Amino acid sequence: MKKSIYKKEYKYFIEVFVEFRNKAGLLQTDLAKKLNVHQSYISKIETDQRRVDVIELREICYHLNTNLIEFASHLEKKIKASKA
C-alpha cells in the first residue's frame, strides 16, 4: 500500500490546508507563530515533505478558525469532485 503522502488524495489535503490558511488570512509565518513552530514546518506540509497526524491537524484547524469535521468535509468534497 502506498503511503498516503504519495497518493493523489494527499494533494487535495494540501490544497484544502492552503485554502483554509488563506481563508484565515494567515501567511505561513503567521500560522507557524500560532503553533510555536518554524515557518519551515508549514512549508514542508504544503510541499509534500511532511505528513500531518490527526492531533496536529486538530490544533492547526483551531488556529485556522475551523475544526476537524469542517476540514474533513471540505476535503471529502474535493476528492469526490475530482473523481466525477
C-alpha positions, 0 to 999 in steps of 0.5 A: 500500500502506498503511503498516503503522502504519495497518493493523489488524495494527499494533494487535495489535503494540501490544497484544502490546508492552503485554502483554509490558511488563506481563508484565515488570512494567515501567511505561513509565518503567521500560522507557524507563530500560532503553533510555536513552530518554524515557518519551515514546518508549514512549508514542508506540509504544503510541499509534500515533505511532511505528513500531518497526524490527526492531533496536529491537524486538530490544533492547526484547524483551531488556529485556522478558525475551523475544526476537524469535521469542517476540514474533513468535509471540505476535503471529502468534497474535493476528492469526490469532485475530482473523481466525477 
